[in-house]
Amino acid sequence: ARAPAVLTLTGITGIVVTLSTLWWEVKGQCKGPRDISKLNLSVTYDLPHFVSDTPVQKLLVFNGSVYVGATNKLTALSEDLKKTHEYKTGPVHEGPRCSACEGCRDQPPNANNTSMALLMETYYDPELFSCGTVGNGVCSRHLLEDGELDVEVNCLGSHNKDGSRYVAGPAGTQIVNVEVGGVVRFFVANSEPLNPSLPSSSRLHHTISIRKMWETQDRFEFVSEHSYMDLTPGLRGNYPLHYIYSFQSGAYVYFLTVQREGGTSKAFHTRIVRMCSSDLELLHYVEMPFECIYSEKGRRKRSTQVVFNILQAAHVAKAGNDLRRDMDLKEEDDVLFAAFARSKPDSPEPTASSTVCVISVSEINSFFKDFIQKGHTKPLYHFTGSEEKPYNQTSFGCGKHEKGYRLEVTRTRPPEDWFSGRFRNVLLTSISAMPIQDHTVATLGTADGRVIQVVVSRFGNTDPHVDFLLDTRPVSSEVAVLSPERPDASLLLITGNKVSKVPVIGPGCEHLWNCSTCLLAPAFMGCGWCRNRNLCTRSPQCAASHWSQDSCPLLITEVFPAAAPLKGHTSITICGKNFGFSKKDRFDGKLIEVDVAGAKCKLTKKDSTCNVRVMITSFSSWPGDCSYIILHMQNPVIKGIFPEFGPKSGGTRLTIRGSYLNSGSSRKVTIGGATCVVQSESADMLTCQTPSQDSPSQHKVQLHMDGVIREAPANYTYNEDPLIHSVQPTRSFIRCIPHTIPTAATLPEGLLT
C-alpha cells in the first residue's frame, strides 16, 4: 500500500545534493531562513597594521611612505606599515619664557604635543609640515630625503610679531596648501571651542588665515596685512565652530564646518565655505548651509523629509565610469562624498543615525551662483576683519577685476541620502571613495569600529559587500589612500593608536555568507565559491579544481509533499537553493531534470515547482545516497464516516477516517457534488463541514487528491431539519447556597414572614 518513488536530479555534472533543514509554509511554499544577512558580520580579518604607543591623530602618504602624526611622535612607515623612522615631538616643558619650538629644556616636561596638522608640499622641495599643540600651534618643516625625518628640520616659530607663527589651534585645524603664481599659499582654519572663560590673551590663533613661507624657509608670514578673519570678540568662546574637512578644487578652496544656525540660535547645522585660491585678503568669501535629507515614506505613501544636519566626515574624489554616467559628470569633475548624522536637540553631538550624500563640486558652485544672483544672501554676522566688501550681483568669480564680497547664503538645496535610509541606525564617523574598474567604492567607518564598503550607484545594487569589525574603537575621520593608481590600492584607517591597511577591493571574501551572494559580489573583489570548503574565498585560498566563479552547487532542503497518491497527478515542490544558478543569474529548464521513478519532471519555473503524473505500484529497492530523494507512493483508503446523517441545512462536522488521507498536494471532499469544506486533516482522519441540500436525500462521500478519487463505504443521509415545538419548564431560579441556614432566633425582627 505504501511504495517509495525515487526523485533523481540529473543534467548537472559533479553536483552533490545535500539534504538539510526544511523551511516551508503550510501551503507548501518554499521559504528561506528568516533574518539571515547576506554577510556574516562575525567574520574578522587579520590586516596589516601599525600600533603606536600614543594616540594617532593624522596620516599622510608620500612616495610610498606613510607618515603618522601621533601624540609626541612623528613616525615614517613602509607600505606594509613597518616602522622606518621616528622623530620625537614631545613632551616638552611649556611656560611664558620658554621657546615656542623646544620649550624649556632644563625643566621637566609638562605638556604633550598632539598632532593637529600634517601636510606635504613639493613645489620647492619635498617638505613635510607637522603642526602640533605645543608652542601655541607652531609647525616644523622636515626636508625629506629617503623618507628620513631628521635630515633637516626647521621649527617655524621664529620671532614674527604678527602672530603668523601660531598656526594650529587646540580645538582642531584644517589646512589647504595651493600653488598660485609661483607662490605656495596655506589656507588655515582653526576650530573655536565652547569655552567662555578662556582669556582673550590666550587666543593667538586666527580663525581663518592665508599664509606663505618666508624667503628663508624658516617661518610663515601672512600674504597681506588683511589675510585673516576672526570671530567677533563677543562670540569667541561662545560660538562653537568646528572645521571638519577641507579641499581645493579648480579656482576655489573649500572648508566644511559645523556651527550654530545663527547668532542667537541654539540649533546646529553644517555649512560649506568657499574662497578663491588667488585671494590675498579673503576678498571672495561665501558660506552656504549644507545638509543631507532622507525622504521617509509614510503609511499613506506620503514622504516626510528627515534632515541630517551634522557632518561627521567627508572626502573629495573622482568618480568611476558608472557613477559619472549616473550623475552626468565629466572625467575631470570632483565629487564630494559626505557622511552626516542627526544631532541631539540644540547640540552638535551626533546620534546613531546617519546618511551619505554625494554631490559634484560643480553642482555646489552652481548653487552658490544661483543663490547669489537671486539675492538670497546677507552680510556675515560672526566674522570681523578688514573693511566690509561691497556686493555686486553680477560678480561672483575670482578674476582680478571682480568686486569682492563676504556673504552668507540664506538658502540651500540639500542633496538626498544616496542609500535610501540604509544607515539610519548607524553612526558613521569616516568616509572615503575611490574609483575601481568602472565602479566607485565608498569605504565607511563607524563609531563602533566597523568598516563597511559599498558601491556608489544611482541605479545598481547598493547593498554593502563588506561589513566587518576592524576594532572596538571608533574609526577616525582621518583617512589616507595608499597606491591609488595600483590594483592593490588600500585605505589607511585610524582607530585609537592603531593604523590599519584595508584593501579597496575588500579585506577578503569569507564574510560572504552563501554561494549566490559570493558569486554576485562585485567582480573586482575576485571572489569565488570553494566547493570542498563550502566557503567564499579568493583563488589562492582554494584548490583550482574546487574553486568556481560561475555556478553554485545545488542544495536541496526538502520535497513537498512527502507522499503522493498512486495513479494521481501530484504537484511536487522541491525546496532548496541554486536551482540553475549561474553568475549571470541565468535559468534554463534543461539544466535540471527530476526523474520520478523513471518519469521525467522538467523544472519549468525558477521557484522549483514541477508537475508529474505518478503511476507507480511498487519498488523492490532504491538508492540510498544523498543525491536521491524518496517520495512515498500511497494508496489512500476511506474506512468510514461519522455521523452518517445530518440536517439538510448542513453545517454538520463530518469525520472521515481511513489511511493516507493527507497524501498529495491538494485535497477536496465532496458530498453529492457539493464541497464539504475541510477543517482539519491528518493521515488517518479528515474533518469537514457539510454543505446544505434542498431536500432529504442520500449522497456519496468522495475524497479528491491530485486527480485520484476515493469513496466512503457508506453514503451520507440528509434528513429534515429538526423542529422545536416547546420548551418545559419556561422559568427557574438563581442558585443560592448560604453559609448558614437562618432560624427564627437569628432573623431580624420583621423578616420572619
CORCOR-V126568 format. One record per run of one state. SS is the DSSP state (H for helix, E for strand, C for the rest). FROM is the first residue (numbers start at 0). TO is the last residue. If there is no record, write none. Layout:
{{SS	FROM	TO} {SS	FROM	TO}}
This chain:
{{C	0	0} {E	1	9} {C	10	22} {E	23	23} {C	24	28} {E	29	29} {C	30	37} {E	38	38} {C	39	47} {E	48	50} {C	51	54} {E	55	61} {C	62	63} {E	64	69} {C	70	71} {E	72	76} {C	77	81} {E	82	87} {C	88	90} {E	91	91} {C	92	97} {E	98	98} {C	99	101} {E	102	102} {C	103	109} {E	110	110} {C	111	113} {E	114	120} {C	121	125} {E	126	131} {C	132	132} {H	133	135} {C	136	137} {E	138	144} {C	145	146} {E	147	154} {C	155	171} {E	172	179} {C	180	181} {E	182	189} {C	190	190} {E	191	191} {C	192	198} {H	199	201} {C	202	206} {E	207	212} {C	213	218} {E	219	221} {C	222	226} {E	227	228} {C	229	229} {E	230	230} {C	231	239} {E	240	248} {C	249	250} {E	251	259} {C	260	266} {E	267	275} {C	276	282} {E	283	288} {C	289	290} {E	291	296} {C	297	301} {E	302	307} {C	308	308} {E	309	316} {C	317	319} {H	320	326} {C	327	333} {E	334	342} {C	343	348} {E	349	359} {H	360	372} {C	373	375} {E	376	378} {C	379	381} {E	382	382} {C	383	403} {E	404	408} {C	409	413} {E	414	415} {C	416	426} {E	427	435} {C	436	437} {E	438	445} {C	446	448} {E	449	454} {C	455	464} {E	465	468} {C	469	477} {E	478	481} {C	482	488} {E	489	494} {C	495	496} {E	497	502} {C	503	510} {E	511	511} {C	512	513} {H	514	518} {C	519	521} {H	522	524} {C	525	525} {E	526	529} {C	530	533} {E	534	537} {H	538	540} {C	541	542} {H	543	545} {E	546	547} {C	548	549} {E	550	550} {C	551	553} {E	554	559} {C	560	561} {E	562	564} {C	565	566} {E	567	576} {C	577	580} {E	581	581} {C	582	587} {H	588	590} {C	591	591} {E	592	595} {C	596	597} {E	598	601} {C	602	607} {E	608	613} {C	614	626} {E	627	633} {C	634	635} {E	636	641} {C	642	643} {E	644	646} {C	647	651} {E	652	658} {C	659	665} {E	666	670} {C	671	672} {E	673	680} {C	681	683} {E	684	688} {C	689	695} {E	696	698} {C	699	699} {E	700	704} {C	705	706} {E	707	710} {C	711	714} {E	715	718} {C	719	752}}
